[in-house]
Amino acid sequence: QVQLVESGGGLVQAGGSLRLSCAASGSIFSINVIGWYRQAPGKLQELVATITSPSDSTNYADSVKGRFTISRDNAKNTVYLQMNSLKPEDTAVYYCYAEIVAVRFHSGIPYWGKGAQVTVSS
């Protein structure tokens, strides 16, 4: 069983910063992809940023490039999202996502966290 637990959401004024964390725990051999998606009220879920193993290549939504930075601590199975220059349109529930391999040579299985609310006031 694998769990993804997010932390670090909250309320911030436009132009401010927040850092989200997501810790993966449980039966983990490796993590193929880990990152963040978000869903704003009345909108579809969208990719924010991901890191892909083994190269640690990153992928960002155009709307957050230059403002958000994704990073990971492999020893802690934790991914971070540093969000700077926040805008009201960044307001959403941010979900941690990870594709996790529990046993060597097995396929990765997708997991989702419960979400962290980020609210940016104007």
LINCORHU-V301207 format. One record per residue. N is the residue number from 0. RES is the residue in one small letter. NEAR is the number of other ideal C-beta (glycine too) atoms within 8 Angstrom. Layout:
BEGIN
n | res | near
N | RES | NEAR
N | RES | NEAR
END
This chain:
BEGIN
n | res | near
0 | q | 4
1 | v | 13
2 | q | 8
3 | l | 13
4 | v | 10
5 | e | 15
6 | s | 9
7 | g | 9
8 | g | 10
9 | g | 8
10 | l | 5
11 | v | 11
12 | q | 6
13 | a | 9
14 | g | 5
15 | g | 8
16 | s | 9
17 | l | 11
18 | r | 9
19 | l | 16
20 | s | 10
21 | c | 17
22 | a | 10
23 | a | 16
24 | s | 8
25 | g | 7
26 | s | 7
27 | i | 12
28 | f | 9
29 | s | 8
30 | i | 13
31 | n | 9
32 | v | 12
33 | i | 13
34 | g | 15
35 | w | 16
36 | y | 11
37 | r | 13
38 | q | 10
39 | a | 9
40 | p | 3
41 | g | 3
42 | k | 8
43 | l | 4
44 | q | 7
45 | e | 9
46 | l | 9
47 | v | 13
48 | a | 14
49 | t | 12
50 | i | 14
51 | t | 10
52 | s | 9
53 | p | 3
54 | s | 5
55 | d | 8
56 | s | 6
57 | t | 9
58 | n | 8
59 | y | 10
60 | a | 9
61 | d | 5
62 | s | 5
63 | v | 12
64 | k | 8
65 | g | 3
66 | r | 8
67 | f | 12
68 | t | 6
69 | i | 15
70 | s | 8
71 | r | 10
72 | d | 9
73 | n | 5
74 | a | 4
75 | k | 6
76 | n | 10
77 | t | 10
78 | v | 16
79 | y | 12
80 | l | 14
81 | q | 10
82 | m | 13
83 | n | 8
84 | s | 6
85 | l | 14
86 | k | 7
87 | p | 8
88 | e | 7
89 | d | 11
90 | t | 8
91 | a | 9
92 | v | 10
93 | y | 16
94 | y | 15
95 | c | 16
96 | y | 15
97 | a | 15
98 | e | 12
99 | i | 15
100 | v | 14
101 | a | 9
102 | v | 7
103 | r | 6
104 | f | 3
105 | h | 8
106 | s | 4
107 | g | 10
108 | i | 9
109 | p | 8
110 | y | 12
111 | w | 8
112 | g | 12
113 | k | 6
114 | g | 8
115 | a | 13
116 | q | 8
117 | v | 17
118 | t | 8
119 | v | 15
120 | s | 8
121 | s | 4
END
